[in-house]
Amino acid sequence: MHKAFGYPPPKKGPDGPDPYYREAKNPVLRDFSLLLMAFLVSKFNFLAAFLWRNAGFDALRTAKELDEYEPRCDPTVIPIHSGDEEASSTESKSLTETKGEQQSEEVARRHYSITDYHDAYRSGKLTPTMVAHTILSLISPPSKYGTIFIDIRKEQLLTAAEASSKRYVEGKPLGILDGVPVAVKDEVDLSGCKKTLGSANDFTRPDGCTSWCVQNWEDAGAVILGKLNMHELGLDTSNNNPIHGIPPNPHSPHHYPGGSSGGSASAVSLGLVPLALGADAGGSIRIPSSYCAISGMKPSHGRISISPTPSLAPSVGVVGPMATNISDVSIGYTIMGAQDARSLSSALFPSPRIGLSVSKNLKASKKIIGVCDPWLARADAPVLQVCQSALNKYKAAGWTIVPITIPLIPLGQTAHALTSLSEITSSAASLSSTSARADDLTFSSANRILLAVGKQASAHDYLLAQKLRNLLMQHLSFLFDKHPGMVIVTPTTPNGGWRIEQGEVGKRGGVSDANKSVRSMEYVWLANFTGCPAISVPVGFTNEAIVDGTKIDGDVRVPVGLMGMGAWGDEAGILEWGREGEKLMKEQGKGDWRPTGQWVDVLKLAGESAALE
């Protein structure tokens, strides 16, 4: 019997060839054509209905495979508390007293880690106040990093840095995160910062509250700089934002950083912060992590509370940490994931263990990687080559690779897209009804089209999607029962980046390219739809960009991420898998993921500024 509430009964899904693969043929709209379509869709509902059918959302209506399944609208699966999984009171206390896991020397010489900041403060070489002033000098407008941050809370961060500096002088730091600069995606609430959801609107809460997960970081002493750019409403994966600009991809100025947590990925990759918060309803942590060569984790659904902030996509969306190494991902996750008594799900989850513990499943069984070969083979050739090389390294290190099948993959992605689009459309309507500027509420042209399309799904369509969610969760339950501790591995994205095209930049810019959006989400959607935890780790670069299967000439190095998805509640398992991948990359001479010529040496700059005073 499974020690979890809501664990799906193990049942193998349908066999045979998948009849639902179809080539995406959505219209690609830029500049004037985008503005025109947004206007027409708002006036003529039949156009939105046509776009909805053209996207294939009506395919669920003819799927006979769903007849024997009931709808499952919530993918939350909660492990029952046990001493092996739950943080003890002693461990919880140690979170505020101990130094935490020591980072390896090799990684510490590259991207700066949380531990590097902590060591610099403890040694007295630097103070949180010095670092805060240095970062403020870099990001305060006007700044070359102006498209990364939407809002900066200067007074609060300096006050927090000064308080942290005083604690270090007194020898009483709160813990590993004390004084460390971090930033959060503009999808959560942060006292002292406005909330726009990446739009031109103001959705700041009247009570000025801070989301639970962010407050946990702040209570641990983190110096929270402010709000990071995101794709408006989290409704796409490029982070093309006509209102706040496009955050840079530090590895290639010709490519998007990925989204919708593009500001978070850009800030971490550049070295402005070692840790950032992202949100993920359809790969929005993992896709930008892959494109920007950092690590990012989507936790189990319901595990981390954002209370009292409402979720934009409550049955698929979560928040999670983004960092340059697995140790920092683990630290960020551990602190933000403390139980919240106000949250029905978070209150029941065991609190994450301190640092990076080894999964119980990995201790008890072989280290197993599950690969669905036909699905893996759909990646572009350069991405597949990099990921296959990484898989070979895992195999040589003692991991067993087993073939698995996953049924109805394209239809499942359609069901996930219908679910997330329906939920975000509903959330946007709720925002409109509660916003102080409801009469003036505006969204970008691309999102006006998406929101119009999202309104076309009926309750019947939504429930059909939830039937498919149930089918997939039961099949995954079957796989995880057959192979305990298995990590299902795919590329994070099948494509080598998303190239910025002419006409997509500027206040009148923007792009509606559902074909690339769907393509970029080909692997990530399953973890969101079924509620499983997943993590992306960098494993290499392509030597060229592939756009619609065509090689783009020039010296282009686009990062490639490998993604591991574990069973519900097994964050420790995927973190261990990620840490092993990190180790394997270093052994092969890889692992320096700093963007050439773009990385910001914050600690060096802070030291130089102090020397001049």
C-alpha positions, 0 to 999 in steps of 0.5 A: 500500500502506498504511503501517500494521499491521492496516489493513483492506482497503477494501471498500464495505459493503452498500447499501440501506435499513437494516432494523435500526432499531427503537424502544428499549423497555427498562424505565425503573427508578428507586427501588423498582422499580430495587431490586426488579428488581435483586433479581429478576434476581439470583435468576431468570436468565430475567429477565436473558435476557428483558431481553437479548432485549428490548434486541435483542442477538439481532438479530445472529443473523439478519444475513445481511450478516455471512456473508462476513466473518471476526470481527475482535476487535481494532480496533488499526491501527498506523501504520508509523514514518516521519519525518513522523509520529514524534517525533524525539529532538530533539522528545522532548527539547524536551518537557522544555525548551520552553514549548510552543504559545502559546495565543491571547489570546482563549482565555486570557482565558476558561478558564485554559489550561495556558499561563496556569498556566505563564506565571504560574509563570515570571513569579513572580506565582504558584507551584505551591505557592500554586495547590495550597493554593488548590485544596485549600481548594476541594476538601477535605471538606467541600466543595461540590465533594465529588461531583467527587473520590473521593480526594485525595492531599494530601501527595503533591500538596503535595510535588510542588507544592513541588518544582515551585516550586523548579524555577521559582525555579531557572529549570529547569522541566521543561516546559509541564506543570510545576506545572499541576494535573491530575486523573484518572478513577478507572479508572486507577491512581495511587500514593497514591490508592485505586481504586474504579472508582466503586463502594463496593469497593476495587480498589487494587493491592497494589503501589501502582503508577501507570498509564503514561499518568498517570506520563507526566504526573507525570514532566512535572511535573504536580501530580496532585490525585487521583481523579475521580468516574465512573459505576460500572464505566463502565457508563452515560453519565449519571454517576448514582453512588449511592455517590459522588454525582453530579458537577455539570453546571456549566451546568445543575443540572437535568442530568447531567454525562454519563459515564462520565468525568463527574467529569473533565468537571465539574472541567475545566468548573468551572475546578478543573483545566485538564486531566483524564484520561478513559476512553472505551469508548462515548463516555465522554470525548466525551459528558461533554465535550459536556454540559459544553462542553469538548473531549475526545479519544478516541485511536486504539485501543491508542495510549495505554498504561495498563499495568500497569492492565487495561482494563475493555473491552479491545477498545473502551476507551481513555484520553484528555485532556479540556480547555477548548481544543484546545491543552491537549488536544494537550499532554495527549495528546502527553505521555501518549501516549509509547511504552510498551515493556511494551505490545504496541500502544503500543510500536509506535505512533509517539510523538505529535508535540509540540504541535499539528502539522498532519496530513500528510493535511490538507497533501496534500489538500483539507480534507474533512468527510464527513457521513452525512445520514440519520444526522445527521438523527436528532438532536433538532431543537435539537441539529441546528440548532446542529451544522448552523450549525457545519458551515456555518461550516466550509464557508464556511472552505473545507472541502468537505462530501461525502455518505457512507454508513455501513451497518448503523448501528443493528445496529453500535451493538447489536454495540458494546453487546454487545461492551463489556457482555460485556467489562466483565462479564468484567472485573467477574468478574475483579475479584471473583476478585482483590479482597481483599473479593471476598466483600463485593463489591457494585455498584449496583442498575442495574449488578447488572442490567446485569452479569446481562444481560451474562452472557447473550451467548454466544461465538457472539453475541460473534463475530457482533459482531466480524464486524460490526466487520470489516465496518464497519472495511473500509467505513471503509477504503474511505471514507478511501481515497476521501477521504484526510484526511476527518473524519467529522462528527456531533453528539457526542450527538443529545440536548440533555443528560440531565435528572435526574428525581425519584427518581434522586438519593441513596444509594437513588437511581439509574436504569436507562434503557437507552433514554436510554443508547442514544440518547446513544451514537448517534454515539459508538460507531462510533469505539470499535468500529472503533478510530478517533480522535475528538474532541468540541468545543463549538459552542453551546447549545440554548435548551431541553432535549428529553426524549423529544422533549418540550420542557421549559419554563424557561431551560435552556442545554445545551451541544452538542458537534460530533464529528469522527472521523478515520482510524486514527492521524490524531490530528493531523488531528482536532486540526487540525479541532478547532482550526479549529472553535475558531477559527470559533466565536471569529470568530462571537463564541462560544467563552466556554464558562465556566459562568455563575456557577459558574466558579472563578477559581483563579489569582485566588484563589491571588493573593488568598491570597498577598497576605493572607500 
